[in-house]
């Protein structure tokens, strides 16, 4: 088996056994990245020299028995909104195009402590504002399954890199679905943990009450291992939570017996592509056949999630992005007259259209006379949405639905209609508003060969329940991950239609 066809855990085992060296693994990933990058544009920076230096150091520690973890020697990538000391960290924005931090994000430090090799920083929507990875100052990332389509966003670079075999796992950030939606579009596994599980120290903020770092991986086992590596209590992050249990890989259990799964009727109605609906229902049927109880129910307030989210996220963004003014770091306009003119020209030239749009919206809803009417009302709606989830989790262990209403759209289609792009987040943003964990697992393809993802939502701190269900599905259907070579020759048929009658019947059940 070729190195690139291995999962992260399979590679880690072979490195520890001495069958593959860390340098060989890094070389394979970098060679693939160089081959794929002209077409896909997953990376903002590919740190070849630094990766080989890390590989040499890590190999010595493995040989000496100092590094024994499952991810030791595994090449990974990091989204370009996470600081790495001395390495370019741009948020895919012109305004930070020359910024090199003096410290490293805690999640990245944890990954390094696990022995992973950071080979580069991945492309993203500028300041994580977008759903397609087309708003990047460095140009759009393309979907490895079809380069005429987007990979999703804002963690599109991380998801595309994993899907294309340019790394064995990656870190993304999720403010309103930015790990789960691109994972769905790219056919990989992505997990957004409970808010506070992974430190946000060193993550350049978009919406501070919503942002959360999480892993993107080839399969469920890898995803659990990466989450286990990066999750920790961090006193440097005031929102970090000290959890009793970080042993996420112990949930890799092929057994859904006793799990109660609810499918919100609102998630399966108008606006959902029929092929996505069928694939998600087939996946639900698989879990039912493996011991889960599957029912439909009404999840209220779904229609209010998008306006509440964009009001809160834009307000927090307008505040967080005030610091980028050309004074202490980052881009500064070359010609200006006086301090205020320098501010205006720097920000006008440094920020892209989508970032400016959200800053203006956020400044508006926080302004005098509109604060109560919009921002406070959105916060109250956020609290009500959390109550609705609390009510649902009194009955169910998992909420199941699609990760996105369609498969990956064509490049350029979403940017022409920002409202349509915002509506693409309808199934994911409630999870961030409620601070819950969510996970995307590939469940098939549409007629054009584009991946379809199923989203699993759990109660707070119930990542292990999601991992268990996802792993059970994966074991029952076979691993969905494909190498770059397999992607290029894959058929467009996706999963067969067997069992749809029974799955559709499940949609008629009522809440007990």
C-alpha positions, 0 to 999 in steps of 0.5 A, a space after each residue: 500500500 502506498 503511503 498516501 493511501 494510509 490513514 493517519 493512524 495506519 501511517 503512525 503505526 508503520 512509522 513506529 514499527 520502522 516500516 516508514 520513516 517520518 521523512 518519507 511520510 513528509 516527502 510523500 505529502 509534500 510531493 502530492 501537494 506540489 502535484 495537486 496545488 496548481 489545480 486545487 490551491 489548498 495551501 497559502 504556505 507550504 513549509 517544506 524546509 520547516 517540515 523536514 526539520 521537524 521530521 528529523 527531530 521527531 524521528 529521533 524522539 520516536 527512535 528514543 522512545 520519547 514519542 509513542 503517541 498514535 500521531 507521531 510523525 504524521 504530516 498535517 496542515 493547519 488553517 491559516 487563522 491559527 498562529 504559529 510562531 515565526 510563520 506567516 499567518 494571514 487569515 487569507 487576507 491582504 491586511 495580514 499578508 506580512 504577519 508573523 506571530 510571536 507565539 503559537 496557538 495552543 491547539 497547534 502546540 498540542 498537535 506538535 506535542 503529539 508528534 505531528 509534523 506541520 507541513 503548511 497553512 491552508 487557504 480559507 475564506 478571508 477571516 473565515 467569512 464565507 461558505 465557499 473558500 472563494 473570498 480568500 485574497 490568495 484566490 479560491 480553493 477548488 474541490 478535488 472531486 471536481 475543480 469546477 466546484 467549490 470545496 465549501 468554507 471557510 475551512 475549505 483549504 483544510 478539507 480539500 487538502 485532506 481529500 486530495 491526499 496533500 496531508 493526513 489530517 488538518 485543523 479547521 475552525 468552525 464559527 457557523 459550520 466552517 468545518 462540517 459543511 466543507 467536510 461534506 462537500 469534500 467527502 471527508 470527516 469533520 468534527 466541531 467540538 463542544 464550545 470550550 473543549 479546544 483552546 481558542 488561544 492563538 486563533 484569530 477571532 471572527 465571532 468569539 462566542 461561536 468560534 471553535 477549532 476542530 479536526 478534519 480527517 480521512 475517517 472517523 478513527 483519525 478524527 477521534 485521534 486528532 480531537 484527543 490530541 488537540 483538546 485540553 484545558 487552557 488557562 490562557 483561554 477564559 472560555 476553555 473548559 476543564 473536562 473530566 474525559 478526553 479519551 475520545 478514541 475509546 468511543 470507536 465502538 461498532 455498536 449503535 444499540 440503544 441510541 435514540 436518533 431524532 431527525 428534525 422534520 424542518 431539516 428534510 423539507 423544502 430547499 433540500 436537494 432530493 439526492 441529499 435527502 435520500 442519501 441522509 435517510 439511507 444513512 439513518 436506515 443503516 444506523 437503525 439496522 445496527 440497533 439505533 431507534 430513529 424517529 422524526 420530530 419538530 425542532 422549533 426556531 430553525 427559521 430564526 437561526 440564520 438571522 440570529 447567527 449573522 447578527 451576532 457573528 457580524 457584531 462580534 466581527 466588527 469588534 474583533 477586526 477593529 485591531 487591524 488598522 495598520 498601526 502595530 502589525 499587518 498591511 499599511 497603505 503606502 500613501 496617506 495624510 494623517 492618522 485617520 486617513 491612514 486607518 481608512 485607506 489601510 482598511 479599505 485596501 486591506 479587507 475584501 468585499 465580504 469582510 467589509 460587508 460583515 463589518 458594516 452589518 455588525 457596526 450597524 446592529 451595535 449602533 445606538 438606536 439599533 442595539 436593542 432592536 437587533 443585537 439584544 433580540 438576536 442574543 435572546 433568540 440564541 438562548 431560545 434555540 439552546 432551550 429547543 435543543 435542550 428539550 430535544 436532547 431529553 428524548 434523543 441522544 443524537 440529532 441527524 440531518 444533512 450538513 448542507 442543502 445541496 452538494 458543492 455548488 459551482 465556482 462563482 455561483 454563490 458569491 453573486 448572491 450573498 444571501 443564498 450563500 448565507 442560507 447554505 449554512 441553515 443546518 449548521 449554524 444552530 449548533 454554534 449558537 447552542 455551543 454543541 458538538 457536530 460531526 459530518 460523515 460522508 454518506 454517498 455522492 450525487 449523480 455528478 460524483 460530488 460527495 454528500 455528508 450527513 451531520 450528527 449533532 450531540 448534546 454538550 460534551 457528548 462527542 463520544 456519542 457522535 463518534 460511536 454512531 459515526 464509527 458504526 455507520 462507517 464500519 457498516 458501509 466501508 470507509 468512504 475516504 478515497 485517494 486522489 487517484 480514486 477520486 479521478 476515476 470514481 463513478 458518479 452513481 454514489 450509493 445504491 437506492 436499496 432500502 429507501 422505502 424503509 428509510 422513508 417510512 422512518 420519516 413518518 414516525 412521531 416523537 414518543 
